[in-house]
């Protein structure tokens, strides 16, 4: 088994200016554009932590908190919160800077939790090193990730049981 890696090892930040091709019919950035941005930064964090290819297995939650407009600069922050044998939960926060507001504090525009699985060249799951929380906030994220995992597995089991009835 691999030695653990600190939470900070997986941290990734990507930034992007939103353009006219990103908008929906309402004049704000399309949720799908933001979802792809979330998946991109989360995939980079999962690959960094696992030391290779990692694929999206599930999106537990994505919450859109503020609209994003053309010209806004959006920063995506991701880190691995929890690891299993081959899976990892990655937390993501999108922060936006309004193009037309000088010196305003960035707004949190979305948050998300995704599950990635590390895979080998044949596409089979491979072991990942455990994540080592570095501070109280990282430990809280690790505990909350366990709760989300328990809920995800319980929901899957309940649905399977209902299908068998």
SEROKOL-100854 format. One line per field, with one value per residue: residue number from 0; residue in one letter; x negated, y negated, z negated of N, C-alpha, C in turn. Coordinates in Angstrom, 3 decimals. Layout:
% residues N
num = NUM / ...
residuo = a / ...
n.px = X / ...
n.py = Y / ...
n.pz = Z / ...
ca.px = X / ...
ca.py = Y / ...
ca.pz = Z / ...
c.px = X / ...
c.py = Y / ...
c.pz = Z / ...
This chain:
% residues 165
num = 0 / 1 / 2 / 3 / 4 / 5 / 6 / 7 / 8 / 9 / 10 / 11 / 12 / 13 / 14 / 15 / 16 / 17 / 18 / 19 / 20 / 21 / 22 / 23 / 24 / 25 / 26 / 27 / 28 / 29 / 30 / 31 / 32 / 33 / 34 / 35 / 36 / 37 / 38 / 39 / 40 / 41 / 42 / 43 / 44 / 45 / 46 / 47 / 48 / 49 / 50 / 51 / 52 / 53 / 54 / 55 / 56 / 57 / 58 / 59 / 60 / 61 / 62 / 63 / 64 / 65 / 66 / 67 / 68 / 69 / 70 / 71 / 72 / 73 / 74 / 75 / 76 / 77 / 78 / 79 / 80 / 81 / 82 / 83 / 84 / 85 / 86 / 87 / 88 / 89 / 90 / 91 / 92 / 93 / 94 / 95 / 96 / 97 / 98 / 99 / 100 / 101 / 102 / 103 / 104 / 105 / 106 / 107 / 108 / 109 / 110 / 111 / 112 / 113 / 114 / 115 / 116 / 117 / 118 / 119 / 120 / 121 / 122 / 123 / 124 / 125 / 126 / 127 / 128 / 129 / 130 / 131 / 132 / 133 / 134 / 135 / 136 / 137 / 138 / 139 / 140 / 141 / 142 / 143 / 144 / 145 / 146 / 147 / 148 / 149 / 150 / 151 / 152 / 153 / 154 / 155 / 156 / 157 / 158 / 159 / 160 / 161 / 162 / 163 / 164
residuo = x / x / x / x / x / x / x / x / x / x / x / x / x / x / x / x / x / x / x / x / x / x / x / x / x / x / x / x / x / x / x / x / x / x / x / x / x / x / x / x / x / x / x / x / x / x / x / x / x / x / x / x / x / x / x / x / x / x / x / x / x / x / x / x / x / x / x / x / x / x / x / x / x / x / x / x / x / x / x / x / x / x / x / x / x / x / x / x / x / x / x / x / x / x / x / x / x / x / x / x / x / x / x / x / x / x / x / x / x / x / x / x / x / x / x / x / x / x / x / x / x / x / x / x / x / x / x / x / x / x / x / x / x / x / x / x / x / x / x / x / x / x / x / x / x / x / x / x / x / x / x / x / x / x / x / x / x / x / x / x / x / x / x / x / x
n.px = -0.842 / -0.410 / -2.112 / -0.592 / 0.726 / 0.559 / 3.398 / 2.956 / 1.373 / 3.040 / 4.385 / 5.772 / 6.034 / 7.926 / 8.527 / 10.810 / 12.066 / 15.361 / 17.176 / 19.091 / 19.893 / 20.512 / 22.980 / 26.474 / 29.990 / 30.962 / 29.069 / 27.073 / 24.210 / 24.233 / 25.333 / 24.251 / 21.770 / 20.432 / 20.539 / 18.884 / 16.465 / 16.172 / 15.897 / 13.527 / 11.548 / 11.807 / 11.086 / 8.402 / 7.379 / 7.904 / 6.329 / 3.817 / 3.566 / 3.801 / 1.797 / 2.012 / 4.270 / 7.656 / 11.110 / 14.382 / 16.809 / 19.148 / 21.333 / 21.973 / 23.185 / 24.087 / 24.236 / 25.637 / 25.032 / 24.867 / 25.545 / 23.497 / 21.889 / 21.206 / 17.868 / 17.147 / 14.631 / 13.860 / 12.837 / 11.767 / 11.527 / 10.121 / 9.869 / 8.781 / 10.852 / 11.332 / 10.352 / 10.765 / 10.223 / 9.780 / 11.176 / 11.997 / 13.155 / 13.738 / 13.756 / 15.142 / 14.965 / 16.384 / 15.471 / 16.318 / 15.334 / 16.681 / 16.741 / 17.381 / 17.226 / 15.209 / 12.625 / 14.246 / 15.104 / 14.478 / 17.210 / 18.735 / 19.811 / 20.617 / 20.703 / 19.430 / 19.410 / 17.630 / 17.087 / 14.305 / 12.616 / 9.573 / 7.827 / 6.143 / 4.098 / 5.656 / 8.129 / 9.042 / 9.851 / 7.469 / 5.251 / 5.242 / 3.265 / 3.781 / 5.502 / 4.180 / 5.381 / 4.607 / 5.288 / 7.833 / 10.020 / 9.648 / 9.961 / 12.665 / 13.847 / 13.121 / 14.584 / 17.225 / 17.283 / 17.297 / 19.891 / 21.410 / 20.640 / 21.698 / 24.451 / 24.733 / 24.166 / 26.183 / 28.490 / 28.166 / 28.395 / 31.035 / 32.516 / 31.889 / 33.053 / 35.745 / 36.208 / 36.121 / 38.389
n.py = 1.192 / -2.260 / -5.073 / -7.629 / -10.805 / -14.305 / -16.511 / -18.942 / -18.235 / -17.490 / -19.767 / -21.984 / -24.766 / -26.367 / -28.913 / -30.988 / -33.152 / -33.972 / -33.750 / -34.943 / -32.634 / -30.929 / -31.408 / -31.004 / -30.948 / -32.883 / -34.770 / -34.369 / -32.463 / -29.186 / -26.401 / -23.899 / -24.515 / -25.437 / -23.069 / -21.381 / -22.716 / -22.346 / -19.525 / -19.280 / -20.553 / -19.014 / -16.503 / -16.970 / -17.345 / -14.800 / -13.178 / -14.210 / -13.548 / -10.722 / -10.004 / -9.416 / -8.359 / -9.174 / -8.675 / -10.143 / -9.027 / -9.589 / -12.315 / -13.745 / -16.049 / -19.243 / -22.634 / -25.602 / -28.860 / -31.597 / -33.608 / -33.542 / -35.750 / -36.892 / -37.802 / -37.645 / -36.548 / -33.360 / -31.259 / -28.014 / -25.824 / -22.898 / -19.890 / -16.726 / -15.165 / -12.780 / -9.342 / -6.053 / -2.634 / -2.596 / -4.770 / -8.296 / -11.191 / -14.374 / -17.731 / -20.778 / -24.249 / -27.031 / -30.267 / -33.606 / -36.565 / -39.640 / -41.272 / -43.920 / -45.207 / -46.909 / -45.906 / -44.272 / -41.648 / -38.251 / -36.163 / -33.208 / -31.042 / -28.463 / -25.130 / -21.792 / -18.174 / -15.407 / -12.019 / -10.133 / -7.497 / -5.877 / -4.599 / -1.981 / -1.432 / 0.349 / -0.312 / 0.650 / 0.503 / -0.959 / -1.025 / -3.812 / -6.263 / -6.916 / -9.871 / -12.460 / -14.389 / -17.792 / -19.789 / -21.157 / -21.887 / -20.288 / -17.787 / -17.950 / -18.040 / -15.487 / -13.833 / -14.622 / -13.756 / -11.001 / -10.690 / -11.462 / -9.367 / -7.126 / -7.732 / -7.669 / -4.953 / -3.713 / -4.702 / -3.557 / -0.819 / -0.774 / -1.454 / 0.725 / 2.776 / 2.010 / 2.427 / 5.159 / 5.929
n.pz = 0.000 / 0.694 / -0.785 / -2.826 / -1.621 / -2.148 / -2.491 / -1.184 / 0.973 / 3.058 / 3.826 / 6.208 / 8.376 / 10.802 / 13.205 / 15.035 / 17.526 / 18.182 / 21.213 / 24.085 / 25.429 / 23.402 / 22.274 / 21.315 / 22.320 / 20.653 / 20.268 / 18.452 / 17.299 / 18.462 / 16.555 / 17.186 / 18.292 / 16.053 / 14.578 / 16.084 / 15.717 / 12.959 / 12.935 / 14.391 / 12.727 / 10.430 / 11.403 / 11.977 / 9.384 / 8.294 / 9.961 / 9.380 / 6.638 / 6.723 / 8.424 / 11.127 / 13.746 / 13.147 / 12.937 / 13.241 / 11.045 / 9.693 / 9.010 / 6.137 / 5.175 / 6.343 / 5.979 / 6.990 / 6.239 / 6.823 / 9.708 / 12.667 / 14.873 / 18.246 / 18.744 / 16.093 / 13.846 / 12.991 / 10.408 / 9.729 / 7.097 / 5.796 / 3.821 / 2.544 / 0.283 / -1.051 / -1.036 / 0.262 / 0.973 / 3.783 / 4.508 / 4.336 / 2.654 / 3.893 / 3.108 / 4.299 / 4.884 / 6.440 / 7.157 / 7.833 / 9.560 / 10.184 / 13.281 / 13.537 / 11.103 / 9.030 / 6.883 / 5.326 / 3.015 / 3.867 / 4.840 / 3.585 / 5.907 / 6.520 / 5.166 / 4.857 / 4.670 / 5.643 / 6.732 / 7.492 / 9.230 / 9.195 / 11.943 / 13.807 / 16.786 / 18.210 / 17.443 / 15.033 / 11.527 / 9.309 / 6.483 / 4.216 / 2.501 / -0.990 / -2.096 / -4.069 / -6.483 / -7.266 / -9.014 / -11.232 / -9.634 / -7.357 / -8.580 / -9.342 / -6.798 / -5.922 / -7.713 / -7.037 / -4.385 / -4.751 / -5.775 / -3.516 / -1.825 / -3.193 / -2.966 / -0.168 / 0.386 / -1.153 / 0.109 / 2.652 / 1.962 / 0.940 / 3.235 / 4.864 / 3.352 / 3.517 / 6.224 / 6.361 / 5.141
ca.px = 0.000 / -1.151 / -2.140 / 0.392 / 0.345 / 1.306 / 4.476 / 2.424 / 0.773 / 4.039 / 5.063 / 5.632 / 6.822 / 8.023 / 9.273 / 11.312 / 12.986 / 16.546 / 17.378 / 20.431 / 20.266 / 20.852 / 24.263 / 27.732 / 31.022 / 31.262 / 27.979 / 26.070 / 23.417 / 24.974 / 24.921 / 23.432 / 20.418 / 19.846 / 20.376 / 17.673 / 15.340 / 16.084 / 15.366 / 12.129 / 10.662 / 11.864 / 10.284 / 6.986 / 7.034 / 7.903 / 5.145 / 2.624 / 3.477 / 3.628 / 0.589 / 2.335 / 5.620 / 8.816 / 12.334 / 15.548 / 17.729 / 20.425 / 21.408 / 22.879 / 23.940 / 23.597 / 25.158 / 25.369 / 25.394 / 24.950 / 25.370 / 22.226 / 22.183 / 20.118 / 16.816 / 16.740 / 13.487 / 14.255 / 11.750 / 12.220 / 10.604 / 10.466 / 8.939 / 9.280 / 11.292 / 11.400 / 9.967 / 11.035 / 9.204 / 9.491 / 12.017 / 11.667 / 14.113 / 13.110 / 14.593 / 14.854 / 15.627 / 16.210 / 15.508 / 16.389 / 15.045 / 17.471 / 15.895 / 17.785 / 17.192 / 13.813 / 12.205 / 15.247 / 14.660 / 15.031 / 18.413 / 18.825 / 20.901 / 21.067 / 19.914 / 19.736 / 18.676 / 17.571 / 16.353 / 13.454 / 11.959 / 8.283 / 7.818 / 4.893 / 4.172 / 6.734 / 9.408 / 9.405 / 9.527 / 6.156 / 5.158 / 4.799 / 2.724 / 4.736 / 5.319 / 3.838 / 5.825 / 3.533 / 5.789 / 9.200 / 10.941 / 9.477 / 10.564 / 14.120 / 14.198 / 12.976 / 15.757 / 18.423 / 17.191 / 17.763 / 21.353 / 21.928 / 20.427 / 22.704 / 25.744 / 24.703 / 24.270 / 27.509 / 29.461 / 28.000 / 28.951 / 32.500 / 33.057 / 31.776 / 34.076 / 37.052 / 36.320 / 36.295 / 39.718
ca.py = 0.000 / -3.511 / -5.955 / -8.695 / -12.114 / -15.368 / -17.137 / -20.010 / -17.655 / -17.369 / -21.040 / -22.522 / -25.954 / -26.754 / -30.161 / -31.149 / -34.254 / -33.478 / -34.478 / -34.906 / -31.266 / -30.177 / -31.822 / -30.327 / -31.844 / -33.911 / -35.723 / -34.005 / -31.306 / -27.923 / -25.499 / -22.829 / -25.037 / -25.413 / -21.672 / -20.870 / -23.348 / -21.616 / -18.191 / -19.427 / -20.840 / -17.853 / -15.451 / -17.311 / -17.066 / -13.343 / -12.641 / -14.623 / -12.753 / -9.293 / -9.783 / -8.862 / -8.551 / -9.006 / -8.956 / -10.544 / -7.924 / -10.136 / -13.671 / -13.663 / -17.271 / -20.510 / -23.691 / -26.888 / -29.850 / -32.931 / -33.548 / -33.987 / -36.490 / -37.078 / -38.690 / -37.301 / -35.655 / -32.295 / -30.425 / -26.707 / -25.272 / -21.504 / -19.075 / -15.418 / -15.212 / -11.438 / -8.268 / -4.658 / -1.770 / -3.121 / -5.943 / -9.543 / -12.285 / -15.660 / -18.896 / -21.876 / -25.535 / -28.019 / -31.636 / -34.505 / -37.993 / -40.378 / -42.082 / -45.320 / -45.697 / -47.066 / -45.562 / -43.512 / -40.326 / -37.177 / -35.487 / -31.766 / -30.878 / -27.072 / -24.122 / -20.451 / -17.012 / -14.384 / -10.797 / -9.656 / -6.212 / -5.773 / -3.421 / -1.682 / -1.577 / 1.207 / -0.820 / 1.325 / -0.292 / -0.750 / -1.587 / -5.198 / -6.508 / -7.600 / -11.305 / -12.776 / -15.747 / -18.589 / -20.747 / -20.881 / -22.012 / -19.069 / -16.686 / -18.105 / -17.618 / -14.030 / -13.251 / -14.878 / -12.882 / -9.676 / -10.755 / -11.423 / -8.014 / -6.263 / -8.041 / -7.185 / -3.488 / -3.351 / -4.999 / -2.519 / 0.423 / -0.920 / -1.398 / 2.124 / 3.540 / 1.659 / 3.047 / 6.598 / 6.174
ca.pz = 0.000 / 0.776 / -1.942 / -2.719 / -1.093 / -2.820 / -1.726 / -0.336 / 2.179 / 4.117 / 4.117 / 7.555 / 8.688 / 12.206 / 13.363 / 16.389 / 17.791 / 18.886 / 22.460 / 24.677 / 25.824 / 22.190 / 21.688 / 21.631 / 22.849 / 19.657 / 20.232 / 17.448 / 17.720 / 18.416 / 15.480 / 17.736 / 18.447 / 14.710 / 14.180 / 16.737 / 15.030 / 11.692 / 13.210 / 14.808 / 11.584 / 9.533 / 12.036 / 11.799 / 7.985 / 8.115 / 10.650 / 8.622 / 5.411 / 6.997 / 9.205 / 12.439 / 14.260 / 12.267 / 13.694 / 12.458 / 10.765 / 9.232 / 8.483 / 4.999 / 4.982 / 6.880 / 5.576 / 7.615 / 5.229 / 7.436 / 11.165 / 13.235 / 16.095 / 19.210 / 18.266 / 14.732 / 13.684 / 12.063 / 9.902 / 9.239 / 6.103 / 5.507 / 3.037 / 2.120 / -1.113 / -1.637 / -0.119 / -0.064 / 1.574 / 5.121 / 4.745 / 3.644 / 2.744 / 4.163 / 2.870 / 5.217 / 4.668 / 7.498 / 6.648 / 8.970 / 9.459 / 11.166 / 14.156 / 13.490 / 9.730 / 8.639 / 5.520 / 4.570 / 2.579 / 4.705 / 4.363 / 3.811 / 6.866 / 6.536 / 4.451 / 5.360 / 4.173 / 6.673 / 6.408 / 8.576 / 9.043 / 9.868 / 12.820 / 14.495 / 18.246 / 18.714 / 16.943 / 13.794 / 10.329 / 8.692 / 5.132 / 4.051 / 1.160 / -1.856 / -2.279 / -5.451 / -6.820 / -7.855 / -10.004 / -11.702 / -8.504 / -6.558 / -9.342 / -9.216 / -5.433 / -5.872 / -8.411 / -6.232 / -3.210 / -5.193 / -5.855 / -2.140 / -1.312 / -3.821 / -2.346 / 1.216 / 0.360 / -1.669 / 1.172 / 3.671 / 1.422 / 0.855 / 4.588 / 5.306 / 2.626 / 4.079 / 7.542 / 6.180 / 4.525
c.px = -0.877 / -1.084 / -1.137 / -0.181 / 1.173 / 2.363 / 3.932 / 1.803 / 1.756 / 4.643 / 4.714 / 6.515 / 6.769 / 8.832 / 9.644 / 12.208 / 14.145 / 16.839 / 18.797 / 20.849 / 20.711 / 22.266 / 25.441 / 28.735 / 31.371 / 30.150 / 26.950 / 25.326 / 24.219 / 24.430 / 24.036 / 21.986 / 19.709 / 19.624 / 19.132 / 16.425 / 15.091 / 15.436 / 13.901 / 11.194 / 10.652 / 11.027 / 8.793 / 6.536 / 6.952 / 6.679 / 3.873 / 2.465 / 3.131 / 2.383 / 0.854 / 3.777 / 6.665 / 10.044 / 13.475 / 16.469 / 19.105 / 20.256 / 22.447 / 23.763 / 23.270 / 24.664 / 24.710 / 25.902 / 25.607 / 24.829 / 23.999 / 22.557 / 20.964 / 19.144 / 16.350 / 15.548 / 13.873 / 13.032 / 12.365 / 11.132 / 11.050 / 9.408 / 9.610 / 9.588 / 11.174 / 10.946 / 10.424 / 9.901 / 8.782 / 10.278 / 11.587 / 12.860 / 13.322 / 14.131 / 14.156 / 15.629 / 15.323 / 16.414 / 15.480 / 16.042 / 15.815 / 16.564 / 16.171 / 17.808 / 15.731 / 13.642 / 13.278 / 14.650 / 15.243 / 16.232 / 18.258 / 20.035 / 21.416 / 20.148 / 20.338 / 18.877 / 18.775 / 16.784 / 15.595 / 12.893 / 10.660 / 8.279 / 6.444 / 5.103 / 5.286 / 8.113 / 9.892 / 9.039 / 8.149 / 6.147 / 4.703 / 4.213 / 3.784 / 4.443 / 5.080 / 4.277 / 4.741 / 3.995 / 7.242 / 10.208 / 10.863 / 10.103 / 12.091 / 14.578 / 14.129 / 14.184 / 17.038 / 18.436 / 17.641 / 19.280 / 21.957 / 21.764 / 21.463 / 24.077 / 25.816 / 24.878 / 25.635 / 28.583 / 29.389 / 28.623 / 30.473 / 33.140 / 33.005 / 32.835 / 35.462 / 37.257 / 36.581 / 37.689 / 40.785
c.py = -1.241 / -4.277 / -7.088 / -9.986 / -13.181 / -15.970 / -18.167 / -19.488 / -17.660 / -18.702 / -21.579 / -23.759 / -26.189 / -28.043 / -30.344 / -32.371 / -33.701 / -34.369 / -34.293 / -33.491 / -30.422 / -30.443 / -30.981 / -31.356 / -32.990 / -34.937 / -35.483 / -32.764 / -30.030 / -27.025 / -24.376 / -23.248 / -25.000 / -23.979 / -21.062 / -21.439 / -22.648 / -20.250 / -18.257 / -19.628 / -19.660 / -16.704 / -15.708 / -17.012 / -15.562 / -12.710 / -12.988 / -13.751 / -11.295 / -8.987 / -9.160 / -9.130 / -8.277 / -9.436 / -9.314 / -9.344 / -8.445 / -11.609 / -13.607 / -14.886 / -18.399 / -21.542 / -24.982 / -27.972 / -31.249 / -32.780 / -34.076 / -34.629 / -36.547 / -38.109 / -38.386 / -36.346 / -34.631 / -31.459 / -29.131 / -26.141 / -23.844 / -20.870 / -17.736 / -15.505 / -13.868 / -10.439 / -6.930 / -3.831 / -2.292 / -4.397 / -7.122 / -10.480 / -13.570 / -16.759 / -20.030 / -23.114 / -26.419 / -29.395 / -32.576 / -35.937 / -38.691 / -41.288 / -43.573 / -45.915 / -45.720 / -46.707 / -44.863 / -42.171 / -39.272 / -36.526 / -33.990 / -31.559 / -29.448 / -26.227 / -22.752 / -19.404 / -15.923 / -13.184 / -10.369 / -8.298 / -6.242 / -4.490 / -3.245 / -1.805 / -0.740 / 0.745 / -0.151 / 0.452 / 0.067 / -1.453 / -3.039 / -5.348 / -7.181 / -9.098 / -11.555 / -14.213 / -16.496 / -19.555 / -20.395 / -20.954 / -20.772 / -17.866 / -16.742 / -17.638 / -16.099 / -13.349 / -13.434 / -14.020 / -11.465 / -9.629 / -10.690 / -10.031 / -7.050 / -6.492 / -7.512 / -5.674 / -3.027 / -3.594 / -3.935 / -1.205 / 0.353 / -0.838 / 0.040 / 2.990 / 3.264 / 2.289 / 4.536 / 6.942 / 6.404
c.pz = 0.000 / -0.542 / -1.728 / -2.158 / -1.802 / -1.897 / -0.746 / 0.961 / 3.347 / 4.543 / 5.496 / 7.671 / 10.193 / 12.259 / 14.826 / 16.472 / 18.614 / 20.090 / 22.987 / 25.092 / 24.629 / 21.679 / 22.148 / 22.166 / 21.905 / 19.509 / 19.143 / 17.940 / 17.468 / 17.312 / 15.972 / 17.952 / 17.100 / 14.235 / 14.822 / 16.072 / 13.689 / 11.923 / 13.617 / 13.615 / 10.609 / 10.095 / 11.888 / 10.369 / 7.736 / 8.770 / 9.889 / 7.381 / 5.716 / 7.808 / 10.555 / 12.805 / 13.196 / 13.051 / 12.753 / 12.293 / 10.367 / 8.884 / 7.375 / 4.901 / 5.737 / 6.565 / 6.243 / 6.692 / 5.794 / 8.948 / 11.571 / 14.579 / 17.011 / 18.656 / 16.864 / 14.775 / 12.622 / 11.716 / 9.376 / 8.329 / 5.783 / 4.619 / 2.728 / 0.631 / -1.820 / -0.584 / -0.665 / 0.514 / 2.940 / 5.416 / 3.884 / 3.730 / 2.929 / 3.911 / 3.773 / 4.782 / 5.865 / 6.901 / 7.847 / 8.629 / 10.566 / 11.986 / 13.994 / 12.079 / 9.271 / 7.162 / 4.691 / 4.154 / 3.528 / 4.028 / 4.537 / 4.706 / 6.954 / 5.667 / 4.960 / 4.663 / 5.228 / 6.165 / 7.661 / 8.211 / 9.840 / 10.689 / 13.453 / 16.004 / 18.865 / 18.236 / 15.677 / 12.592 / 9.788 / 7.337 / 5.168 / 2.653 / 0.296 / -1.912 / -3.760 / -5.737 / -7.578 / -8.930 / -10.353 / -10.560 / -7.608 / -7.265 / -9.273 / -7.839 / -5.299 / -6.526 / -7.603 / -4.976 / -3.562 / -5.281 / -4.452 / -1.541 / -1.884 / -3.205 / -0.924 / 1.257 / -0.139 / -0.614 / 2.259 / 3.216 / 1.371 / 2.224 / 5.111 / 4.643 / 3.183 / 5.456 / 7.456 / 5.644 / 5.583
